[in-house]
Every structure is written in structure tokens, then in C-alpha cells.
Amino acid sequence: MESGPEVFAGAAFALFGTALLVWTGVSARIGSPVADGVSRPVGAVVAVLFGALFTATGCWLLLSL
């Protein structure tokens, strides 16, 4: 019964991380700023790192059932 919240959290983390990676890629490709008040390369790198971290955490939660 404890795997229900784990599945929800894993799906939420994986979806958010993937969406963050896609959004960052599209924003960087069209040249719009990724974060307000930050240089484009720094914002893109930080967003990609956090997107990968969230996606990996979500996959880890889903695979550790």
C-alpha cells in the first residue's frame, strides 16, 4: 500500500523534469531567455541540470517499486 504515493511522486518528478528539459531546449533554440535576470548560458545550464535531476529522481522512484 505504500507504493501509491511513490508512484505519484515518481510520475510527478519525471513529468516535471521532462517538461523542464523540453521547455529549456525550445527556449534556447528560439533564443528567448530561459530565466529572468540571468544570462542565457547560465540559465540554460542550470535549467538543464535541474531538469535532468528531476527526471532521474522520478525514474529512480518509479524503478524502486
N, CA, C and O atoms as a GROMACS GRO file, in nm:
protein
  260
    1MET      N    1   0.081  -0.119   0.000
    1MET     CA    2   0.000   0.000   0.000
    1MET      C    3   0.086   0.127   0.000
    1MET      O    4   0.036   0.234  -0.034
    2GLU      N    5   0.211   0.115   0.037
    2GLU     CA    6   0.296   0.233   0.041
    2GLU      C    7   0.347   0.274  -0.096
    2GLU      O    8   0.405   0.381  -0.109
    3SER      N    9   0.326   0.194  -0.199
    3SER     CA   10   0.380   0.228  -0.330
    3SER      C   11   0.294   0.331  -0.403
    3SER      O   12   0.339   0.387  -0.503
    4GLY      N   13   0.172   0.356  -0.357
    4GLY     CA   14   0.085   0.454  -0.422
    4GLY      C   15   0.145   0.594  -0.424
    4GLY      O   16   0.155   0.654  -0.531
    5PRO      N   17   0.184   0.648  -0.309
    5PRO     CA   18   0.247   0.780  -0.309
    5PRO      C   19   0.381   0.783  -0.384
    5PRO      O   20   0.419   0.884  -0.442
    6GLU      N   21   0.451   0.670  -0.381
    6GLU     CA   22   0.579   0.664  -0.451
    6GLU      C   23   0.558   0.672  -0.602
    6GLU      O   24   0.636   0.736  -0.673
    7VAL      N   25   0.455   0.606  -0.651
    7VAL     CA   26   0.424   0.611  -0.795
    7VAL      C   27   0.384   0.753  -0.834
    7VAL      O   28   0.428   0.804  -0.937
    8PHE      N   29   0.300   0.815  -0.752
    8PHE     CA   30   0.256   0.952  -0.782
    8PHE      C   31   0.375   1.048  -0.782
    8PHE      O   32   0.389   1.129  -0.874
    9ALA      N   33   0.460   1.038  -0.681
    9ALA     CA   34   0.576   1.127  -0.673
    9ALA      C   35   0.672   1.101  -0.790
    9ALA      O   36   0.726   1.196  -0.848
   10GLY      N   37   0.694   0.975  -0.823
   10GLY     CA   38   0.783   0.942  -0.935
   10GLY      C   39   0.730   0.996  -1.066
   10GLY      O   40   0.807   1.052  -1.146
   11ALA      N   41   0.600   0.981  -1.090
   11ALA     CA   42   0.541   1.033  -1.213
   11ALA      C   43   0.547   1.185  -1.217
   11ALA      O   44   0.575   1.244  -1.322
   12ALA      N   45   0.522   1.249  -1.104
   12ALA     CA   46   0.526   1.396  -1.099
   12ALA      C   47   0.667   1.447  -1.125
   12ALA      O   48   0.686   1.541  -1.203
   13PHE      N   49   0.766   1.387  -1.061
   13PHE     CA   50   0.905   1.428  -1.082
   13PHE      C   51   0.948   1.405  -1.226
   13PHE      O   52   1.010   1.492  -1.288
   14ALA      N   53   0.916   1.288  -1.281
   14ALA     CA   54   0.957   1.257  -1.417
   14ALA      C   55   0.889   1.349  -1.518
   14ALA      O   56   0.954   1.396  -1.612
   15LEU      N   57   0.762   1.375  -1.500
   15LEU     CA   58   0.691   1.465  -1.591
   15LEU      C   59   0.744   1.608  -1.583
   15LEU      O   60   0.766   1.672  -1.686
   16PHE      N   61   0.765   1.657  -1.462
   16PHE     CA   62   0.816   1.793  -1.446
   16PHE      C   63   0.957   1.805  -1.504
   16PHE      O   64   0.986   1.901  -1.575
   17GLY      N   65   1.043   1.709  -1.477
   17GLY     CA   66   1.179   1.714  -1.529
   17GLY      C   67   1.184   1.709  -1.680
   17GLY      O   68   1.261   1.782  -1.743
   18THR      N   69   1.102   1.623  -1.739
   18THR     CA   70   1.097   1.614  -1.885
   18THR      C   71   1.043   1.742  -1.945
   18THR      O   72   1.095   1.791  -2.046
   19ALA      N   73   0.938   1.797  -1.886
   19ALA     CA   74   0.882   1.922  -1.936
   19ALA      C   75   0.982   2.036  -1.924
   19ALA      O   76   0.991   2.121  -2.013
   20LEU      N   77   1.058   2.040  -1.815
   20LEU     CA   78   1.160   2.143  -1.798
   20LEU      C   79   1.270   2.130  -1.903
   20LEU      O   80   1.317   2.231  -1.956
   21LEU      N   81   1.310   2.008  -1.933
   21LEU     CA   82   1.412   1.988  -2.037
   21LEU      C   83   1.361   2.030  -2.174
   21LEU      O   84   1.433   2.094  -2.250
   22VAL      N   85   1.236   1.994  -2.206
   22VAL     CA   86   1.179   2.032  -2.336
   22VAL      C   87   1.164   2.183  -2.346
   22VAL      O   88   1.200   2.243  -2.447
   23TRP      N   89   1.112   2.245  -2.240
   23TRP     CA   90   1.093   2.390  -2.240
   23TRP      C   91   1.227   2.463  -2.254
   23TRP      O   92   1.236   2.562  -2.327
   24THR      N   93   1.328   2.416  -2.185
   24THR     CA   94   1.460   2.478  -2.192
   24THR      C   95   1.518   2.464  -2.333
   24THR      O   96   1.575   2.559  -2.387
   25GLY      N   97   1.502   2.346  -2.391
   25GLY     CA   98   1.553   2.326  -2.527
   25GLY      C   99   1.484   2.415  -2.629
   25GLY      O  100   1.549   2.472  -2.716
   26VAL      N  101   1.352   2.427  -2.619
   26VAL     CA  102   1.278   2.513  -2.712
   26VAL      C  103   1.315   2.660  -2.690
   26VAL      O  104   1.334   2.733  -2.787
   27SER      N  105   1.324   2.702  -2.566
   27SER     CA  106   1.359   2.841  -2.536
   27SER      C  107   1.500   2.874  -2.586
   27SER      O  108   1.522   2.981  -2.642
   28ALA      N  109   1.593   2.784  -2.565
   28ALA     CA  110   1.730   2.808  -2.611
   28ALA      C  111   1.738   2.808  -2.763
   28ALA      O  112   1.816   2.883  -2.822
   29ARG      N  113   1.658   2.724  -2.826
   29ARG     CA  114   1.662   2.714  -2.972
   29ARG      C  115   1.609   2.840  -3.038
   29ARG      O  116   1.664   2.886  -3.138
   30ILE      N  117   1.502   2.898  -2.984
   30ILE     CA  118   1.446   3.018  -3.046
   30ILE      C  119   1.511   3.146  -2.995
   30ILE      O  120   1.481   3.254  -3.045
   31GLY      N  121   1.598   3.135  -2.896
   31GLY     CA  122   1.674   3.250  -2.850
   31GLY      C  123   1.609   3.332  -2.741
   31GLY      O  124   1.658   3.440  -2.708
   32SER      N  125   1.501   3.283  -2.684
   32SER     CA  126   1.438   3.358  -2.575
   32SER      C  127   1.510   3.326  -2.444
   32SER      O  128   1.568   3.218  -2.430
   33PRO      N  129   1.506   3.418  -2.348
   33PRO     CA  130   1.574   3.391  -2.221
   33PRO      C  131   1.506   3.278  -2.143
   33PRO      O  132   1.384   3.266  -2.143
   34VAL      N  133   1.586   3.198  -2.079
   34VAL     CA  134   1.535   3.085  -2.002
   34VAL      C  135   1.492   3.129  -1.864
   34VAL      O  136   1.393   3.080  -1.811
   35ALA      N  137   1.565   3.223  -1.804
   35ALA     CA  138   1.532   3.275  -1.672
   35ALA      C  139   1.543   3.426  -1.676
   35ALA      O  140   1.625   3.481  -1.749
   36ASP      N  141   1.462   3.493  -1.598
   36ASP     CA  142   1.460   3.639  -1.596
   36ASP      C  143   1.574   3.692  -1.509
   36ASP      O  144   1.590   3.651  -1.394
   37GLY      N  145   1.653   3.782  -1.565
   37GLY     CA  146   1.760   3.843  -1.489
   37GLY      C  147   1.890   3.765  -1.484
   37GLY      O  148   1.980   3.801  -1.409
   38VAL      N  149   1.901   3.659  -1.562
   38VAL     CA  150   2.020   3.575  -1.564
   38VAL      C  151   2.068   3.566  -1.709
   38VAL      O  152   1.986   3.569  -1.801
   39SER      N  153   2.198   3.555  -1.729
   39SER     CA  154   2.247   3.540  -1.866
   39SER      C  155   2.195   3.410  -1.926
   39SER      O  156   2.169   3.313  -1.855
   40ARG      N  157   2.180   3.408  -2.056
   40ARG     CA  158   2.122   3.292  -2.124
   40ARG      C  159   2.198   3.162  -2.101
   40ARG      O  160   2.135   3.060  -2.073
   41PRO      N  161   2.330   3.161  -2.113
   41PRO     CA  162   2.401   3.033  -2.092
   41PRO      C  163   2.387   2.980  -1.950
   41PRO      O  164   2.370   2.860  -1.930
   42VAL      N  165   2.395   3.068  -1.852
   42VAL     CA  166   2.384   3.024  -1.712
   42VAL      C  167   2.244   2.971  -1.685
   42VAL      O  168   2.228   2.866  -1.622
   43GLY      N  169   2.143   3.043  -1.731
   43GLY     CA  170   2.005   2.998  -1.711
   43GLY      C  171   1.978   2.864  -1.778
   43GLY      O  172   1.911   2.778  -1.720
   44ALA      N  173   2.030   2.847  -1.898
   44ALA     CA  174   2.008   2.721  -1.970
   44ALA      C  175   2.079   2.605  -1.901
   44ALA      O  176   2.022   2.496  -1.889
   45VAL      N  177   2.200   2.626  -1.856
   45VAL     CA  178   2.275   2.519  -1.789
   45VAL      C  179   2.208   2.479  -1.659
   45VAL      O  180   2.193   2.360  -1.631
   46VAL      N  181   2.167   2.576  -1.580
   46VAL     CA  182   2.102   2.545  -1.452
   46VAL      C  183   1.969   2.474  -1.476
   46VAL      O  184   1.936   2.378  -1.406
   47ALA      N  185   1.892   2.519  -1.575
   47ALA     CA  186   1.764   2.455  -1.605
   47ALA      C  187   1.783   2.312  -1.654
   47ALA      O  188   1.706   2.223  -1.618
   48VAL      N  189   1.885   2.288  -1.736
   48VAL     CA  190   1.912   2.152  -1.784
   48VAL      C  191   1.956   2.062  -1.668
   48VAL      O  192   1.914   1.946  -1.660
   49LEU      N  193   2.039   2.114  -1.580
   49LEU     CA  194   2.083   2.034  -1.465
   49LEU      C  195   1.966   1.996  -1.375
   49LEU      O  196   1.954   1.881  -1.333
   50PHE      N  197   1.878   2.092  -1.346
   50PHE     CA  198   1.763   2.062  -1.263
   50PHE      C  199   1.663   1.971  -1.334
   50PHE      O  200   1.602   1.885  -1.271
   51GLY      N  201   1.647   1.990  -1.465
   51GLY     CA  202   1.559   1.901  -1.541
   51GLY      C  203   1.609   1.758  -1.539
   51GLY      O  204   1.531   1.664  -1.522
   52ALA      N  205   1.738   1.741  -1.557
   52ALA     CA  206   1.796   1.606  -1.552
   52ALA      C  207   1.786   1.547  -1.412
   52ALA      O  208   1.760   1.428  -1.397
   53LEU      N  209   1.805   1.630  -1.310
   53LEU     CA  210   1.794   1.583  -1.172
   53LEU      C  211   1.652   1.537  -1.140
   53LEU      O  212   1.633   1.431  -1.081
   54PHE      N  213   1.553   1.616  -1.179
   54PHE     CA  214   1.414   1.579  -1.154
   54PHE      C  215   1.374   1.454  -1.232
   54PHE      O  216   1.304   1.368  -1.180
   55THR      N  217   1.418   1.444  -1.357
   55THR     CA  218   1.386   1.327  -1.438
   55THR      C  219   1.450   1.202  -1.379
   55THR      O  220   1.386   1.097  -1.370
   56ALA      N  221   1.576   1.212  -1.339
   56ALA     CA  222   1.645   1.097  -1.279
   56ALA      C  223   1.579   1.056  -1.147
   56ALA      O  224   1.565   0.937  -1.119
   57THR      N  225   1.540   1.154  -1.067
   57THR     CA  226   1.472   1.121  -0.940
   57THR      C  227   1.339   1.051  -0.966
   57THR      O  228   1.306   0.954  -0.899
   58GLY      N  229   1.264   1.100  -1.063
   58GLY     CA  230   1.138   1.037  -1.096
   58GLY      C  231   1.156   0.894  -1.147
   58GLY      O  232   1.081   0.804  -1.108
   59CYS      N  233   1.255   0.873  -1.232
   59CYS     CA  234   1.282   0.738  -1.281
   59CYS      C  235   1.328   0.647  -1.167
   59CYS      O  236   1.288   0.530  -1.161
   60TRP      N  237   1.410   0.699  -1.079
   60TRP     CA  238   1.456   0.620  -0.964
   60TRP      C  239   1.338   0.580  -0.875
   60TRP      O  240   1.331   0.465  -0.830
   61LEU      N  241   1.247   0.672  -0.850
   61LEU     CA  242   1.130   0.640  -0.769
   61LEU      C  243   1.041   0.536  -0.837
   61LEU      O  244   0.989   0.447  -0.770
   62LEU      N  245   1.024   0.547  -0.968
   62LEU     CA  246   0.939   0.452  -1.039
   62LEU      C  247   1.004   0.314  -1.050
   62LEU      O  248   0.934   0.213  -1.051
   63LEU      N  249   1.137   0.309  -1.059
   63LEU     CA  250   1.204   0.181  -1.072
   63LEU      C  251   1.231   0.112  -0.940
   63LEU      O  252   1.264  -0.007  -0.939
   64SER      N  253   1.216   0.184  -0.829
   64SER     CA  254   1.247   0.123  -0.700
   64SER      C  255   1.123   0.065  -0.634
   64SER      O  256   1.120   0.047  -0.512
   65LEU      N  257   1.022   0.035  -0.712
   65LEU     CA  258   0.900  -0.023  -0.656
   65LEU      C  259   0.930  -0.161  -0.616
   65LEU      O  260   0.842  -0.231  -0.565
   0.00000   0.00000   0.00000
